[in-house]
Each structure stands twice: as C-alpha cells, then as structure tokens.
Amino acid sequence: MENTSGQGKSAVIPDEIRKWNWGAFFLNAIWGLGNRTYIALLCLIPIVGVVMVFVLSAKGNKWAWQNKRWKSIEHFKRVQKIWSWAGLAGFLFLLFGIIPNIVIPNFMNYNKKAIFSEVKLELLHIKAFEMAYYAENNRYGKLASIGWAMPSGLTRYTYSLSYSSTTFLARAIGNIDHDATIDEWTVDQDNRMIHRTDDIKH
C-alpha cells in the first residue's frame, strides 16, 4: 500500500490503524501537539473537552496519519504504542502518586473533625450536667452525682472530672492513632474548652 500519510484529507487511511488510540485518550492535548493534530486542544475546554477526549481517542489515528508524514505504517504504529505507554504511565502515576496525596489527607481531616466533634460534644454534655447540678445544689459535684453516664458503644476517650464547690474541670483523654501521644481535651465552668494535646497532629 502506498504511504499517503501527511497528505491531509486525501490520505488513504490504512485499515490496520483504524483503532482506538490510548495515547490520545490519556495525553490528549499533548498527544495532539506531538502528532500535529491541533484539534486535540479542544480537550482543554471545560465540558467540551470531556466529549472531545473520546472523539480524539476514536479518530486520533486517522487524524495523525493525515496530518503528519510517517516513514511507514509500522513506524506509525510503533510511535503510537510509545504514546500509549507514556499515557498509561502518566495515568498510573496520577492514580497512585498524586491522587492519594490529595484524597488521604482530606479523608484524615474529615475523620479528625468527626472524632473531635464527638469529644467536644461529650464534654459539653458534662458541662451542662454540672451547671444543672450547681443550680440545684449551689456547688459542683462528681460525675456520678451530676447524672452523667459514659456514652454507650465504643468510645475513643476516657472522661474524668476534678471539682470543688465553685469550679470544675472535665477532662477527656484518648489514644486516637495508637502512638505514644495522648489526645487531651478539657472544659471548665467558664466554658473554656482547650485542646491540650493533638494526638492526630503528632
């Protein structure tokens, strides 16, 4: 078969290259620049680009054959295979290298907020019980006396209370990520809630 590559729309497209191009799929705009298929730059346009990626992948071989002079069909297939492997490598790097560094910290931050919401809410419960007890008895009391009970189910924290007739300090401690650091929170009669030690941060 005569090599008609690079002759634009008049180029005869070999049947054996009429297939999906993974290099165009993964690298789209970059692939387009390298193969003189500048319509691939449409992939950079929001919304339109999503559709264009699939169009480019399906018609990329045809356009690349028309737009650029190739030594032979084998040369064309060899180069496109390199593009495909490069695209796959880039995708895997993104999948296993960059994305986890974004997703995992975000998940950890979400999990951290959920854990901290739990302990802050429970300390506020203790404070509310203490304030109610004080209103009736004109003094603060121990956990058993004020009516607070340990929440049912699994809990990450242990709660304790030190008090006098005019002050109290409720304390929650827990080893969240099983290292040497203990997470510690306190709240007092003046509603001063303090995160004294952040176990997750260390």
Secondary structure, DSSP 8 states (H G I E B T S, - for coil): ----TTSGGGS---GGG-S--HHHHHHHHHHHHHTT-GGGGGGGSTTHHHHHHHHHHHHHHHHHHHHS--S-HHHHHHHHHHHHHHHHHHHHHIIIIIHHHHHHHHHHHHHHHHHHHHHHHHHHHHHHHHHHHHHHHSS---HHHHT----SS--S-EEEEEE-SS-EEEEEEE-SSSSS--EEEEEETT---EEEE-TTT-
